[in-house]
Amino acid sequence: MLYDAFICHASEDKAALVRPLAERLRAEHVEVWYDEFSLSVGDSLRRSIDRGLSQSRFGIVVLSPSFFAKRWSGWELDGLVARQNDGREEVILPVWHDVGHSDVLAYSPSLADKLAATSASGLEEVVRKLVAVIRPQGSTLVIARDHLLDNGFSPPVVTDDWWLDVAAASESNDMEGDWQEPMGWGRWGFPLPTRSEIPAERGWRLACAAMQMAWQEEAARRPITQITRPERVHEFIESQPHLQEACSDYLRYLIAYAPQLVIPGFGGQYEDEIDTRYRTSVAEGTQRRATNDPGGTGLTVDHRPPGCDEEFALRDPVFGGYEAPLIACGFVQGYAVANGPPVRYYENIDYVAWLLSDESQWLPAAVREVLTRGIAGWGVWGWHRGEQRRIVSLGFQEEPFSGAFTAALERARNRDTFRPGRDASRDAEHRLSFSAHWLGLPEDGATLAARLINEDFLGHYFAGRIDRRSRRVGV
């Protein structure tokens, strides 16, 4: 079903009643289709009404002298009324226009028995009576739809199966209420209003679930990730109903999904709030350092307390003192991996390809350098044959040499002893060609593979591997 109601009427009544009625009903969030059902000579009343009812919940029939003047056989309308009487709900909603009970009785006794709205009582009264039936007060779905319409979202009528998906989305977070709740909302998901049995509150939760479902689909379609240019992130946020409010209410979620907005000058409408929270975090970090608080000392270069929270590292002139691999890990996976919202969209090697590409040059040089050095030292970006099922579903084709590059890395003791053979080189070019295609990078796979192998990237990788092994053995 596509509409709440259609209006069956004689074309002569359009200007005086039907058009104003349709406009007022639409203003009341009632989806109306009426132009297709203006009755002209040669039309079939039954076919018109049956066609309308197949796509609408109700049929508003404007009974008037002009309507009666159409030469319809009485049994057609009687059959329609009988069809309604076989059901348990009202389907036909009569509106009397310039006619009285005796006129309707003479035309159709069964219609005369139906409670009707009359144009003589005024347009507002007609609308009030119709809305009371079409959109009953207290209906959770109707309340939800009204909220959606108020937020610029156009949902289908409440009988459409789309609402089943919305209901499922509103109940989707099995972790809701505990410390892991953020993990349950999915990428670009935010907490929904508290569950309630009150129709008004339930309706608002459903509306929020519907809007969130829509913007999550759009975020995946575009896609909107950590590597999206800030202006595109802001355009996306502003284009989605209620998303700006959700981002304001849950700024930490926004920072998780779009950590690039933390970089000075990239925050847009959230710049001031981000800066306020960053300065608060710096003040707390300064206090921890002054008191030699041991918390977080294992995460920093100088083994002192961090200068700010991890989520603000990209805003800080010295990146909060954090080690570069930790910053890169947070950028890719989120700064609260254990219980934060899911953030990563691409595979780790694809983030490497982006950082090596000219496409990432919109990042400030210092930020790009620390992320590149950090992801290299993090060392978890290698790929293996048979472990790339996700990208295979996106069109990547494994070759007999797939995984040879990572195997060569793992065999090498250090940067000087790394000698990629023919298969390893082909593997790097092949895998990074897919990265270039997936991310829309300007370079080809051969260029990216050369940057991976010949620049300082692998030096940071081997240095990070030595550091990780030293930590494991306690050296």
KAGIVEN-V83518 format. One record per residue. N is the residue number from 1. RES is the residue in three letters. SS is DSSP state (H for helix, E for strand, C for the rest). PHI is phi in whole degrees, -180 to 180 (NA if undefined). D_LAST is the distance of its C-alpha to the last C-alpha in whole Angstrom. Layout:
BEGIN
n,res,ss,phi,d_last
N,RES,SS,PHI,D_LAST
N,RES,SS,PHI,D_LAST
END
This chain:
BEGIN
n,res,ss,phi,d_last
1,MET,C,NA,69
2,LEU,C,-112,69
3,TYR,E,-136,71
4,ASP,E,-76,72
5,ALA,E,-157,76
6,PHE,E,-112,78
7,ILE,E,-115,82
8,CYS,E,-90,85
9,HIS,E,-158,88
10,ALA,E,-81,91
11,SER,H,-59,90
12,GLU,H,-65,93
13,ASP,H,-94,90
14,LYS,H,-62,87
15,ALA,H,-68,88
16,ALA,H,-74,90
17,LEU,H,-136,87
18,VAL,H,-68,85
19,ARG,H,-63,83
20,PRO,H,-60,82
21,LEU,H,-65,82
22,ALA,H,-62,79
23,GLU,H,-65,77
24,ARG,H,-69,77
25,LEU,H,-65,76
26,ARG,H,-64,73
27,ALA,H,-65,72
28,GLU,C,-91,72
29,HIS,C,67,69
30,VAL,C,-103,72
31,GLU,C,-78,71
32,VAL,E,-119,75
33,TRP,E,-124,76
34,TYR,C,-134,80
35,ASP,H,-62,81
36,GLU,H,-72,81
37,PHE,H,-120,83
38,SER,E,-73,86
39,LEU,E,-87,89
40,SER,C,-122,92
41,VAL,C,-58,95
42,GLY,C,99,94
43,ASP,C,-72,91
44,SER,C,-104,90
45,LEU,H,-59,89
46,ARG,H,-65,88
47,ARG,H,-63,86
48,SER,H,-64,84
49,ILE,H,-70,84
50,ASP,H,-62,82
51,ARG,H,-65,80
52,GLY,H,-66,79
53,LEU,H,-67,78
54,SER,H,-67,76
55,GLN,C,-121,73
56,SER,E,-140,74
57,ARG,E,-78,74
58,PHE,E,-134,77
59,GLY,E,-120,80
60,ILE,E,-90,82
61,VAL,E,-110,86
62,VAL,E,-88,88
63,LEU,E,-90,92
64,SER,E,-151,94
65,PRO,H,-56,98
66,SER,H,-66,96
67,PHE,H,-63,94
68,PHE,H,-65,97
69,ALA,H,-71,99
70,LYS,C,-66,97
71,ARG,C,-87,99
72,TRP,C,-90,96
73,SER,C,-75,97
74,GLY,H,-60,97
75,TRP,H,-69,96
76,GLU,H,-65,92
77,LEU,H,-69,91
78,ASP,H,-60,93
79,GLY,H,-64,90
80,LEU,H,-65,87
81,VAL,H,-64,88
82,ALA,H,-62,89
83,ARG,H,-61,85
84,GLN,H,-65,84
85,ASN,H,-66,86
86,ASP,C,-73,84
87,GLY,C,-91,81
88,ARG,C,-101,79
89,GLU,C,-126,78
90,GLU,C,-67,80
91,VAL,C,-119,80
92,ILE,E,-92,83
93,LEU,E,-115,83
94,PRO,E,-78,87
95,VAL,E,-126,88
96,TRP,E,-90,91
97,HIS,E,-127,92
98,ASP,C,60,96
99,VAL,C,-138,97
100,GLY,C,-118,98
101,HIS,H,-59,98
102,SER,H,-65,101
103,ASP,H,-65,100
104,VAL,H,-69,97
105,LEU,H,-61,99
106,ALA,H,-66,101
107,TYR,H,-83,99
108,SER,C,-155,96
109,PRO,H,-55,97
110,SER,H,-68,94
111,LEU,H,-72,92
112,ALA,H,-63,94
113,ASP,C,-81,93
114,LYS,C,-82,89
115,LEU,C,-64,88
116,ALA,C,-127,88
117,ALA,E,-91,87
118,THR,E,-121,90
119,SER,H,-65,90
120,ALA,H,-64,93
121,SER,H,-82,90
122,GLY,C,104,88
123,LEU,H,-60,85
124,GLU,H,-63,82
125,GLU,H,-70,84
126,VAL,H,-61,84
127,VAL,H,-62,80
128,ARG,H,-58,79
129,LYS,H,-67,81
130,LEU,H,-68,79
131,VAL,H,-64,76
132,ALA,H,-60,76
133,VAL,H,-88,77
134,ILE,H,-72,74
135,ARG,C,-130,72
136,PRO,C,-63,72
137,GLN,C,-65,70
138,GLY,C,91,68
139,SER,C,-78,66
140,THR,H,-59,62
141,LEU,H,-65,62
142,VAL,H,-66,65
143,ILE,H,-60,63
144,ALA,H,-62,60
145,ARG,H,-66,62
146,ASP,H,-63,64
147,HIS,H,-62,60
148,LEU,H,-63,59
149,LEU,H,-63,62
150,ASP,H,-64,62
151,ASN,C,-96,59
152,GLY,C,80,60
153,PHE,C,-105,59
154,SER,C,-109,62
155,PRO,C,-86,61
156,PRO,C,-74,64
157,VAL,C,-63,66
158,VAL,C,-69,65
159,THR,C,-90,66
160,ASP,C,-74,64
161,ASP,C,-64,61
162,TRP,H,-54,59
163,TRP,H,-68,59
164,LEU,H,-65,57
165,ASP,H,-65,54
166,VAL,H,-64,54
167,ALA,H,-60,55
168,ALA,H,-65,52
169,ALA,H,-64,49
170,SER,H,-73,50
171,GLU,C,-116,49
172,SER,C,-80,46
173,ASN,C,-97,43
174,ASP,C,-69,43
175,MET,C,-94,40
176,GLU,C,-58,42
177,GLY,C,99,42
178,ASP,C,-113,38
179,TRP,C,-69,35
180,GLN,C,-99,34
181,GLU,H,-51,38
182,PRO,H,-55,37
183,MET,H,-66,35
184,GLY,H,-86,39
185,TRP,C,-89,41
186,GLY,C,81,39
187,ARG,C,-58,39
188,TRP,C,59,41
189,GLY,C,-101,42
190,PHE,C,-130,43
191,PRO,C,-57,44
192,LEU,C,-85,47
193,PRO,C,-56,50
194,THR,C,-57,50
195,ARG,C,-62,52
196,SER,C,-157,55
197,GLU,C,-99,58
198,ILE,C,-80,60
199,PRO,H,-53,62
200,ALA,H,-62,61
201,GLU,H,-77,58
202,ARG,H,-65,57
203,GLY,H,-63,59
204,TRP,H,-67,56
205,ARG,H,-63,53
206,LEU,H,-61,55
207,ALA,H,-61,56
208,CYS,H,-64,52
209,ALA,H,-64,51
210,ALA,H,-65,53
211,MET,H,-67,52
212,GLN,H,-65,49
213,MET,H,-59,49
214,ALA,H,-69,51
215,TRP,H,-75,48
216,GLN,H,-67,46
217,GLU,H,-63,48
218,GLU,H,-69,48
219,ALA,H,-64,45
220,ALA,H,-78,44
221,ARG,H,-71,47
222,ARG,H,-66,46
223,PRO,C,-89,43
224,ILE,C,-114,42
225,THR,C,-137,38
226,GLN,C,-65,35
227,ILE,C,-98,36
228,THR,C,-77,40
229,ARG,C,-57,41
230,PRO,H,-55,42
231,GLU,H,-64,46
232,ARG,H,-74,46
233,VAL,H,-62,44
234,HIS,H,-66,46
235,GLU,H,-62,49
236,PHE,H,-62,48
237,ILE,H,-58,47
238,GLU,H,-71,51
239,SER,H,-86,53
240,GLN,C,-105,52
241,PRO,C,-54,54
242,HIS,C,72,52
243,LEU,H,-70,49
244,GLN,H,-60,49
245,GLU,H,-67,49
246,ALA,H,-63,46
247,CYS,H,-65,44
248,SER,H,-68,45
249,ASP,H,-71,45
250,TYR,C,-130,42
251,LEU,H,-63,40
252,ARG,H,-66,36
253,TYR,H,-65,37
254,LEU,H,-57,39
255,ILE,H,-64,36
256,ALA,H,-65,34
257,TYR,H,-75,36
258,ALA,C,-134,37
259,PRO,H,-63,34
260,GLN,H,-64,35
261,LEU,H,-72,38
262,VAL,H,-73,35
263,ILE,C,-61,35
264,PRO,C,-51,38
265,GLY,C,91,41
266,PHE,C,-102,41
267,GLY,C,-80,41
268,GLY,H,58,45
269,GLN,H,-66,47
270,TYR,H,-100,44
271,GLU,H,-57,43
272,ASP,H,-65,44
273,GLU,H,-68,42
274,ILE,H,-60,39
275,ASP,H,-66,39
276,THR,H,-61,40
277,ARG,H,-70,37
278,TYR,H,-62,35
279,ARG,H,-65,36
280,THR,H,-63,36
281,SER,H,-65,32
282,VAL,H,-63,32
283,ALA,H,-61,33
284,GLU,H,-67,31
285,GLY,H,-64,28
286,THR,H,-62,30
287,GLN,H,-65,30
288,ARG,H,-64,27
289,ARG,H,-68,26
290,ALA,H,-65,28
291,THR,C,-100,28
292,ASN,C,56,24
293,ASP,C,-61,24
294,PRO,C,-76,20
295,GLY,C,-61,21
296,GLY,C,81,20
297,THR,H,-68,17
298,GLY,H,-80,14
299,LEU,H,-102,17
300,THR,E,-109,17
301,VAL,C,-66,16
302,ASP,C,-97,17
303,HIS,C,59,15
304,ARG,C,-109,19
305,PRO,C,-56,21
306,PRO,C,-61,23
307,GLY,C,-79,26
308,CYS,C,-165,28
309,ASP,C,-66,28
310,GLU,H,-56,26
311,GLU,H,-64,29
312,PHE,H,-104,31
313,ALA,H,-59,28
314,LEU,H,-72,30
315,ARG,H,-93,32
316,ASP,C,-84,30
317,PRO,C,-57,30
318,VAL,C,-116,27
319,PHE,H,56,26
320,GLY,H,68,25
321,GLY,H,80,22
322,TYR,E,-71,20
323,GLU,C,-69,18
324,ALA,H,-59,20
325,PRO,H,-60,19
326,LEU,H,-66,20
327,ILE,H,-63,23
328,ALA,H,-66,24
329,CYS,H,-60,23
330,GLY,H,-65,26
331,PHE,H,-62,28
332,VAL,H,-82,28
333,GLN,H,-107,28
334,GLY,C,102,29
335,TYR,C,-89,27
336,ALA,C,-141,28
337,VAL,C,-57,27
338,ALA,C,-65,27
339,ASN,C,-141,30
340,GLY,C,-90,32
341,PRO,C,-71,34
342,PRO,C,-67,34
343,VAL,C,-122,33
344,ARG,C,-62,32
345,TYR,C,-112,35
346,TYR,C,-96,34
347,GLU,C,-78,32
348,ASN,H,-58,28
349,ILE,H,-65,29
350,ASP,H,-72,33
351,TYR,H,-66,31
352,VAL,H,-60,29
353,ALA,H,-59,33
354,TRP,H,-64,34
355,LEU,H,-67,31
356,LEU,H,-80,32
357,SER,C,-85,36
358,ASP,H,-65,38
359,GLU,H,-63,39
360,SER,H,-90,36
361,GLN,H,-73,37
362,TRP,H,-72,39
363,LEU,C,-70,36
364,PRO,C,-56,35
365,ALA,H,-55,33
366,ALA,H,-67,30
367,VAL,H,-68,30
368,ARG,H,-61,30
369,GLU,H,-65,28
370,VAL,H,-71,25
371,LEU,H,-70,26
372,THR,H,-66,26
373,ARG,H,-62,23
374,GLY,H,-69,21
375,ILE,H,-70,23
376,ALA,H,-65,22
377,GLY,H,-71,18
378,TRP,H,-58,19
379,GLY,C,76,19
380,VAL,C,-112,22
381,TRP,C,-99,25
382,GLY,C,-67,25
383,TRP,C,-128,28
384,HIS,C,-130,30
385,ARG,C,-64,33
386,GLY,C,85,35
387,GLU,C,-110,32
388,GLN,C,-117,35
389,ARG,H,-61,38
390,ARG,H,-63,38
391,ILE,H,-77,38
392,VAL,H,-61,41
393,SER,C,-68,43
394,LEU,C,-98,43
395,GLY,C,115,44
396,PHE,C,-71,41
397,GLN,C,-113,42
398,GLU,C,-72,39
399,GLU,C,-119,40
400,PRO,C,-57,39
401,PHE,C,-92,36
402,SER,C,-59,35
403,GLY,C,94,31
404,ALA,H,-67,31
405,PHE,H,-66,29
406,THR,H,-64,26
407,ALA,H,-62,26
408,ALA,H,-66,26
409,LEU,H,-61,23
410,GLU,H,-68,21
411,ARG,H,-78,22
412,ALA,C,-73,21
413,ARG,C,-82,18
414,ASN,C,-159,18
415,ARG,C,-62,21
416,ASP,C,-70,23
417,THR,C,-95,23
418,PHE,C,-79,24
419,ARG,C,-129,28
420,PRO,C,-67,30
421,GLY,C,-82,33
422,ARG,H,-62,36
423,ASP,H,-66,35
424,ALA,H,-64,32
425,SER,H,-67,34
426,ARG,H,-63,37
427,ASP,H,-63,35
428,ALA,H,-62,33
429,GLU,H,-65,36
430,HIS,H,-65,38
431,ARG,H,-68,35
432,LEU,H,-75,35
433,SER,H,-64,39
434,PHE,H,-67,39
435,SER,H,-57,37
436,ALA,H,-61,40
437,HIS,H,-69,42
438,TRP,H,-65,41
439,LEU,H,-91,40
440,GLY,C,68,43
441,LEU,C,-81,41
442,PRO,C,-76,43
443,GLU,C,-87,41
444,ASP,C,-93,41
445,GLY,H,-64,39
446,ALA,H,-65,39
447,THR,H,-66,38
448,LEU,H,-66,35
449,ALA,H,-64,34
450,ALA,H,-64,34
451,ARG,H,-68,32
452,LEU,H,-64,29
453,ILE,H,-88,29
454,ASN,H,-96,30
455,GLU,C,-88,29
456,ASP,C,-76,25
457,PHE,H,-55,25
458,LEU,H,-69,23
459,GLY,H,-62,21
460,HIS,H,-68,19
461,TYR,H,-62,19
462,PHE,H,-68,17
463,ALA,H,-63,15
464,GLY,H,-66,14
465,ARG,H,-66,13
466,ILE,H,-61,11
467,ASP,H,-65,9
468,ARG,H,-65,10
469,ARG,H,-67,9
470,SER,H,-63,5
471,ARG,H,-65,6
472,ARG,H,-67,8
473,VAL,H,-96,6
474,GLY,C,78,4
475,VAL,C,-75,0
END
